């Protein structure tokens, strides 16, 4: 762990009841749940899955609401799950078609080294799911369990789990939107 007193460690905001468990027999290519988000904690093999605020150094305060959403299982193998830039999960083609950490990933961003999603964008997405009636709510909060996230890798559900990024809207996504809605505004940014 980092001994730097100017670093804020990762903070778990929303915890799953299911832990992420790194099987020691995995090859290095399957370790996407540890890198690059928790580099100083790379020797930790079991930890709670859920939504984390990423570690932040005080000198980089503009990044203090960046998140990592770690699932207890991998998704992406069905090739429907996408990042904000419209691309399929990056590791899918190279490393077994699944990822634990790329849901809500921003993907490639021009002129930026840091490519994690902001907490505000994720919470706005979740609020939209509740207000739109996609997620049901009862006295205990949102109804459902971790299996709900698997919908992000289905033909019917992937779009609900993508936070579009205006600066890097992918051409294939634009074509898909146009095919679904032939109006002149379809597939274009507002």
FISEMAR-67147 format. One record per residue (C-alpha): z, y, x; chain; residue in three letters. Coordinates in Angstrom, 1 decimal, always signed. Each point is the difference from the previous one (the first is absolute). Layout:
<atoms>
<up Z	north Y	east X	mol A	type ala>;
...
</atoms>
This chain:
<atoms>
<up +0.0	north +0.0	east +0.0	mol A	type unk>;
<up -0.6	north +3.5	east +1.1	mol A	type unk>;
<up +2.9	north +1.8	east +1.5	mol A	type unk>;
<up -1.6	north +3.4	east -0.6	mol A	type unk>;
<up +2.4	north +2.1	east -1.9	mol A	type unk>;
<up -2.8	north +2.2	east -1.2	mol A	type unk>;
<up -1.6	north -2.8	east -2.0	mol A	type unk>;
<up +0.7	north -0.8	east -3.6	mol A	type unk>;
<up -0.3	north -3.8	east -0.5	mol A	type unk>;
<up -2.0	north -1.6	east -2.9	mol A	type unk>;
<up +1.8	north +0.4	east -3.3	mol A	type unk>;
<up -0.4	north -2.5	east -2.8	mol A	type unk>;
<up -0.4	north +1.9	east -3.2	mol A	type unk>;
<up -1.0	north -2.8	east -2.5	mol A	type unk>;
<up +1.1	north -3.5	east +0.9	mol A	type unk>;
<up -1.4	north -3.3	east -1.2	mol A	type unk>;
<up +2.3	north -2.9	east -0.6	mol A	type unk>;
<up -2.3	north -2.0	east +2.2	mol A	type unk>;
<up +0.1	north +0.5	east +3.8	mol A	type unk>;
<up -3.0	north +0.1	east +2.2	mol A	type unk>;
<up +0.4	north -2.9	east +2.4	mol A	type unk>;
<up -2.1	north -0.2	east +3.2	mol A	type unk>;
<up -0.7	north -3.7	east +0.7	mol A	type unk>;
<up +0.4	north -0.5	east +3.8	mol A	type unk>;
<up -3.1	north -2.3	east +0.0	mol A	type unk>;
<up -2.3	north +2.9	east -1.0	mol A	type unk>;
<up -2.5	north +1.2	east +2.5	mol A	type unk>;
<up +0.2	north +3.7	east +1.1	mol A	type unk>;
<up -2.9	north +0.9	east -2.2	mol A	type unk>;
<up +2.1	north -0.7	east -3.1	mol A	type unk>;
<up +2.8	north +2.4	east +1.0	mol A	type unk>;
<up -1.3	north +3.0	east -2.0	mol A	type unk>;
<up +3.3	north +0.4	east -1.8	mol A	type unk>;
<up +1.7	north +1.0	east +3.3	mol A	type unk>;
<up -2.6	north +2.2	east +1.6	mol A	type unk>;
<up -0.5	north +2.9	east +0.4	mol A	type unk>;
<up +2.6	north +1.2	east -2.6	mol A	type unk>;
<up +3.1	north -1.5	east +1.5	mol A	type unk>;
<up -0.8	north -0.4	east +3.6	mol A	type unk>;
<up +3.5	north +0.6	east +1.2	mol A	type unk>;
<up +1.2	north -2.7	east -2.3	mol A	type unk>;
<up -2.7	north -2.6	east +0.9	mol A	type unk>;
<up +2.5	north -2.7	east +0.9	mol A	type unk>;
<up +1.5	north +0.0	east -3.5	mol A	type unk>;
<up -1.5	north -3.0	east -1.8	mol A	type unk>;
<up +1.5	north +0.2	east -3.5	mol A	type unk>;
<up +0.5	north +3.2	east -1.9	mol A	type unk>;
<up -0.2	north +1.2	east -3.6	mol A	type unk>;
<up -3.5	north +0.6	east -1.4	mol A	type unk>;
<up -0.5	north +3.2	east -2.0	mol A	type unk>;
<up -0.9	north +3.7	east +0.5	mol A	type unk>;
<up +1.2	north +1.5	east +3.3	mol A	type unk>;
<up -0.1	north +3.6	east +1.3	mol A	type unk>;
<up -1.4	north -0.4	east +3.5	mol A	type unk>;
<up +2.0	north +0.8	east +3.1	mol A	type unk>;
<up -0.4	north +3.7	east +0.9	mol A	type unk>;
<up +0.7	north +2.0	east +3.1	mol A	type unk>;
<up +1.3	north +3.5	east -0.6	mol A	type unk>;
<up -2.9	north +1.5	east +1.9	mol A	type unk>;
<up -2.4	north -1.5	east -2.5	mol A	type unk>;
<up +1.7	north +1.2	east -3.2	mol A	type unk>;
<up -3.4	north +0.4	east -1.8	mol A	type unk>;
<up +0.0	north -3.8	east -0.3	mol A	type unk>;
<up +3.4	north -0.6	east -1.5	mol A	type unk>;
<up -1.2	north -1.1	east -3.4	mol A	type unk>;
<up -2.4	north -2.7	east +1.3	mol A	type unk>;
<up +0.6	north -3.5	east -1.4	mol A	type unk>;
<up -0.6	north -3.7	east +0.7	mol A	type unk>;
<up -0.1	north -2.3	east -3.0	mol A	type unk>;
<up +0.8	north -3.5	east +1.2	mol A	type unk>;
<up -0.6	north -2.9	east -2.3	mol A	type unk>;
<up +1.8	north -3.4	east +0.3	mol A	type unk>;
<up -3.4	north -1.7	east -0.2	mol A	type unk>;
<up -3.5	north +1.0	east +1.2	mol A	type unk>;
<up -2.8	north +1.2	east -2.2	mol A	type unk>;
<up -3.6	north +0.8	east +0.7	mol A	type unk>;
<up -1.6	north -3.4	east +0.3	mol A	type unk>;
<up -1.8	north +0.4	east -3.4	mol A	type unk>;
<up -1.7	north +3.1	east +1.6	mol A	type unk>;
<up +0.8	north +2.4	east -2.9	mol A	type unk>;
<up +3.0	north +1.8	east +1.5	mol A	type unk>;
<up -1.1	north +3.3	east +1.5	mol A	type unk>;
<up +1.5	north +2.9	east +2.0	mol A	type unk>;
<up -0.3	north +3.6	east -1.0	mol A	type unk>;
<up -3.3	north +0.4	east +1.9	mol A	type unk>;
<up -1.5	north -2.7	east -2.2	mol A	type unk>;
<up -0.2	north -2.5	east +2.8	mol A	type unk>;
<up +1.3	north -3.6	east -0.5	mol A	type unk>;
<up +3.1	north -0.8	east +2.0	mol A	type unk>;
<up -0.9	north +0.4	east +3.7	mol A	type unk>;
<up +1.5	north -3.2	east +1.3	mol A	type unk>;
<up -1.6	north -2.1	east -2.8	mol A	type unk>;
<up -3.2	north -0.9	east +1.8	mol A	type unk>;
<up +1.7	north -0.5	east +3.4	mol A	type unk>;
<up +3.3	north -1.6	east -0.7	mol A	type unk>;
<up +0.1	north -2.4	east -2.9	mol A	type unk>;
<up -0.9	north +2.4	east -2.9	mol A	type unk>;
<up +3.6	north +1.0	east -0.9	mol A	type unk>;
<up +2.4	north +2.8	east +0.9	mol A	type unk>;
<up +3.6	north +0.7	east -0.8	mol A	type unk>;
<up -0.2	north +3.8	east +0.7	mol A	type unk>;
<up -3.3	north +1.5	east -1.0	mol A	type unk>;
<up +0.7	north +0.5	east -3.7	mol A	type unk>;
<up +0.1	north +3.8	east -0.4	mol A	type unk>;
<up -1.5	north +0.5	east +3.5	mol A	type unk>;
<up -2.1	north +3.1	east +0.4	mol A	type unk>;
<up -2.5	north -1.8	east +2.3	mol A	type unk>;
<up -2.1	north +2.1	east +2.4	mol A	type unk>;
<up +0.5	north +3.7	east -0.1	mol A	type unk>;
<up -2.1	north +2.5	east +2.0	mol A	type unk>;
<up +1.8	north +1.9	east +2.7	mol A	type unk>;
<up +3.3	north -1.7	east -0.6	mol A	type unk>;
<up +1.9	north -2.5	east +2.1	mol A	type unk>;
<up +2.7	north -0.8	east -2.6	mol A	type unk>;
<up -1.4	north -1.8	east -3.0	mol A	type unk>;
<up +2.9	north -0.9	east -2.3	mol A	type unk>;
<up +0.2	north +1.1	east -3.6	mol A	type unk>;
<up +2.5	north +2.6	east -1.2	mol A	type unk>;
<up +3.0	north -0.8	east -2.1	mol A	type unk>;
<up -1.1	north +2.7	east -2.6	mol A	type unk>;
<up -3.4	north -1.6	east -0.5	mol A	type unk>;
<up +1.5	north -3.5	east -0.6	mol A	type unk>;
<up +2.6	north +1.3	east -2.4	mol A	type unk>;
<up -2.7	north +1.9	east -1.9	mol A	type unk>;
<up -2.1	north -3.2	east -0.2	mol A	type unk>;
<up +3.0	north -1.9	east -1.4	mol A	type unk>;
<up +0.8	north +2.8	east -2.5	mol A	type unk>;
<up -3.6	north -0.2	east -1.2	mol A	type unk>;
<up +0.4	north -3.8	east -0.5	mol A	type unk>;
<up +3.1	north +0.6	east -2.2	mol A	type unk>;
<up -1.4	north +3.0	east -1.9	mol A	type unk>;
<up -3.3	north -1.9	east -0.5	mol A	type unk>;
<up +1.8	north -3.0	east -1.5	mol A	type unk>;
<up -1.2	north -2.3	east +2.8	mol A	type unk>;
<up +3.5	north -0.7	east +1.1	mol A	type unk>;
<up +2.7	north -0.5	east -2.7	mol A	type unk>;
<up +3.5	north +1.4	east +0.3	mol A	type unk>;
<up +3.3	north -1.2	east -1.4	mol A	type unk>;
<up +3.6	north +1.0	east +0.5	mol A	type unk>;
<up +0.0	north -1.5	east +3.5	mol A	type unk>;
<up -3.2	north +1.8	east +1.1	mol A	type unk>;
<up -3.5	north -1.3	east +0.5	mol A	type unk>;
<up -0.5	north -3.5	east -1.5	mol A	type unk>;
<up -1.4	north -2.6	east +2.3	mol A	type unk>;
<up +0.4	north -1.5	east +3.5	mol A	type unk>;
<up -1.7	north -0.1	east +3.4	mol A	type unk>;
<up -2.8	north -2.2	east -1.5	mol A	type unk>;
<up -1.3	north +3.2	east -1.7	mol A	type unk>;
<up -1.3	north +1.3	east +3.4	mol A	type unk>;
<up -2.4	north -3.0	east +0.2	mol A	type unk>;
<up -2.0	north +1.8	east -2.7	mol A	type unk>;
<up -1.2	north +2.4	east +2.7	mol A	type unk>;
<up -2.2	north -2.8	east +1.3	mol A	type unk>;
<up -1.8	north -0.8	east -3.3	mol A	type unk>;
<up -3.3	north +1.2	east -1.4	mol A	type unk>;
<up +1.8	north +1.4	east -3.1	mol A	type unk>;
<up +2.9	north +1.7	east +1.7	mol A	type unk>;
<up -0.8	north +1.3	east +3.5	mol A	type unk>;
<up -0.8	north +3.6	east -1.0	mol A	type unk>;
<up +3.5	north +0.6	east -1.4	mol A	type unk>;
<up +1.5	north -0.6	east +3.4	mol A	type unk>;
<up -2.3	north +2.3	east +2.0	mol A	type unk>;
<up +0.9	north +3.6	east +0.6	mol A	type unk>;
<up -3.4	north +1.7	east +0.6	mol A	type unk>;
<up -0.4	north +2.2	east +3.0	mol A	type unk>;
<up -2.4	north +2.9	east -0.6	mol A	type unk>;
<up -1.0	north +0.5	east +3.6	mol A	type unk>;
<up -1.2	north -3.5	east +0.6	mol A	type unk>;
<up -1.4	north -1.3	east -3.2	mol A	type unk>;
<up -2.0	north -3.2	east +0.8	mol A	type unk>;
<up -3.6	north -0.2	east -1.0	mol A	type unk>;
<up +0.3	north -3.5	east -1.5	mol A	type unk>;
<up +2.9	north +1.2	east -2.2	mol A	type unk>;
<up -2.2	north +2.9	east -1.1	mol A	type unk>;
<up -2.7	north -2.4	east -1.1	mol A	type unk>;
<up +2.5	north -2.2	east -1.9	mol A	type unk>;
<up +1.4	north +3.0	east -1.9	mol A	type unk>;
<up -3.5	north +1.1	east -0.9	mol A	type unk>;
<up -0.9	north -3.4	east -1.3	mol A	type unk>;
<up +3.1	north +0.0	east -2.2	mol A	type unk>;
<up -0.6	north +3.5	east -1.3	mol A	type unk>;
<up -3.6	north +1.3	east +0.1	mol A	type unk>;
<up +1.0	north +3.6	east -0.7	mol A	type unk>;
<up -0.9	north +2.5	east +2.7	mol A	type unk>;
<up +3.7	north +0.5	east +0.9	mol A	type unk>;
<up +0.6	north -3.7	east +0.7	mol A	type unk>;
<up +0.6	north -1.0	east +3.5	mol A	type unk>;
<up +0.4	north +3.6	east +1.2	mol A	type unk>;
<up +3.1	north +1.8	east +1.2	mol A	type unk>;
<up +1.5	north +2.6	east -2.3	mol A	type unk>;
</atoms>
